[in-house]
Amino acid sequence: METFADLKPMVSNPGFAEQRRRALAQLDLAKIDAPIVDIITAFAELPYCFTMQCCYGHFVLGALTDRSNLKPLPPSDETTEVEYRIAYLALCIAEGADGESLLRDLQDVTTIDPERIQFGCAEWFWQRQPNSYALQVEPARHQYKDSVVLGYQEALQIQSVRDRFFAKLRELLR
């Protein structure tokens, strides 16, 4: 499934405040992957954005068959392939100075590893919600997929990038 598209410029969205109110009323932190609840909570406190969807990024292999696995990859020289379900954050940003500043800050997150972190839009989000953006951790060659099979060594690299990605988001939110 293709989930990612090129970055779009912000447009007028007079319904943002009501959309944000509804989104926050429906926010259920119990459904958020535990390692990133603090990030989603911090974004919810910003009056110029709201989160739409997120995922910590899951690795499925061998005994770790749970598609919602939160455990780090085990040290292994036997595993050759790992299914990776992408780490991402999708959010809607209000137009204006604060929104533009957040947009620039989120774009800057890609500098951690431009070959493995992308910032853009998801067309199906944008159709429901203008000014919706997605920041994701995925090898660039797979940036249009939400799940991929990677070699074990590449999966370890992705795990490291994912951890730095979320650390950078926490830093941004301070």
C-alpha positions in Angstrom: 0.0 0.0 0.0 1.3 3.4 -0.9 1.2 5.7 2.1 3.6 8.5 1.3 3.6 11.4 -1.1 5.7 14.5 -1.8 5.5 17.5 0.6 2.7 19.9 -0.2 2.5 23.6 0.6 0.1 24.7 3.4 -3.3 25.9 2.3 -6.1 27.8 4.1 -8.0 25.7 6.5 -10.6 27.7 8.4 -12.0 24.6 10.1 -8.7 23.7 11.8 -9.7 24.6 15.4 -12.9 22.4 15.3 -11.0 19.6 13.6 -8.3 19.8 16.3 -11.0 19.8 19.1 -12.6 16.7 17.6 -9.3 14.9 17.1 -8.2 15.5 20.7 -11.6 14.4 22.0 -11.1 11.1 20.3 -7.4 10.7 21.3 -7.0 7.4 23.2 -3.5 7.2 24.6 -4.1 3.6 25.5 -4.0 2.8 21.8 -0.7 4.5 21.2 2.5 2.5 21.3 3.8 2.9 24.8 7.3 4.1 23.9 5.8 7.2 22.1 2.9 8.2 24.4 4.9 11.1 25.8 5.5 12.4 22.2 1.8 12.3 21.3 0.9 13.9 24.6 3.3 16.7 24.0 2.0 17.3 20.5 -1.5 17.4 21.9 -0.5 20.4 24.1 0.5 22.5 21.1 -2.4 24.6 19.9 -1.2 24.7 16.3 -1.2 21.0 15.5 -2.8 17.6 16.3 -1.7 14.1 15.6 -3.7 11.9 13.3 -1.8 8.5 13.4 1.5 7.2 14.6 3.5 4.0 15.0 6.6 3.3 16.9 7.8 0.9 14.2 7.6 -2.9 14.7 10.0 -5.7 13.9 8.5 -9.1 13.2 10.8 -12.1 13.0 11.3 -15.7 14.3 9.8 -15.9 17.8 8.7 -12.2 17.7 5.6 -12.9 15.6 3.5 -10.2 17.2 2.9 -7.6 14.6 2.8 -5.0 17.4 6.1 -6.1 18.9 7.8 -3.3 20.8 11.0 -5.2 21.7 14.3 -4.3 20.2 15.8 -6.7 17.7 17.7 -9.5 19.5 21.4 -10.0 18.8 21.5 -12.6 16.1 23.6 -13.9 13.4 21.1 -16.5 12.4 18.2 -14.3 11.3 18.4 -13.2 7.7 15.1 -11.3 7.1 12.9 -9.1 9.3 9.5 -7.7 8.5 9.5 -4.0 9.4 6.3 -2.1 10.0 7.3 1.6 9.6 7.7 4.1 12.4 5.9 7.3 11.6 4.0 10.3 12.8 1.1 11.9 10.9 -0.1 15.2 12.0 -2.1 18.2 10.9 -0.5 21.6 11.2 -2.3 25.0 11.4 -1.3 27.6 8.9 0.5 30.6 10.5 3.9 31.4 12.0 3.8 28.7 14.6 2.7 26.1 12.1 5.4 27.1 9.6 8.0 26.9 12.3 6.9 23.4 13.2 6.9 22.4 9.6 10.6 23.5 9.3 11.5 21.7 12.5 9.9 18.5 11.3 11.7 18.8 8.0 15.0 19.2 9.9 14.4 15.8 11.5 15.3 14.2 8.2 18.9 15.4 8.5 19.5 12.6 11.0 19.6 10.2 8.1 18.1 11.4 4.8 18.3 8.0 3.3 16.1 6.5 6.0 13.8 9.4 7.2 11.3 11.1 4.9 9.0 14.0 5.5 6.0 14.5 3.2 2.3 13.9 2.9 -0.1 11.0 2.6 -2.7 11.8 -0.1 -5.5 9.9 1.7 -4.8 12.0 4.9 -4.7 15.2 2.9 -8.1 14.5 1.3 -9.6 14.2 4.7 -7.5 16.9 6.4 -5.6 19.7 4.6 -2.2 20.5 5.9 -1.5 16.9 7.1 2.1 15.8 7.0 3.9 12.5 7.7 7.4 12.0 9.0 8.5 8.4 8.6 11.5 6.1 9.2 11.9 3.8 6.1 14.7 3.0 3.6 14.2 5.6 0.8 13.8 2.8 -1.8 10.7 1.6 0.2 9.3 5.0 1.2 5.9 4.3 -0.4 5.3 1.2 1.6 4.0 0.7 5.1 5.6 -2.7 5.7 8.8 -4.2 4.1 11.1 -7.1 4.5 14.7 -6.1 5.3 17.9 -8.0 5.8 18.8 -8.3 9.4 21.7 -5.9 9.4 19.6 -3.2 7.6 16.9 -3.8 10.2 19.4 -3.1 12.9 20.3 0.2 11.2 16.7 1.2 10.9 16.2 0.4 14.6 19.0 2.8 15.4 17.6 5.5 13.1 14.1 5.0 14.6 15.5 5.5 18.1 17.3 8.7 17.1 14.2 9.9 15.2 12.0 9.7 18.3 14.8 11.2 20.5 14.9 14.2 18.1 11.2 14.6 18.3 11.4 14.7 22.1 14.1 17.3 21.8 12.0 19.4 19.5 9.1 19.3 21.9 11.0 20.5 24.9 
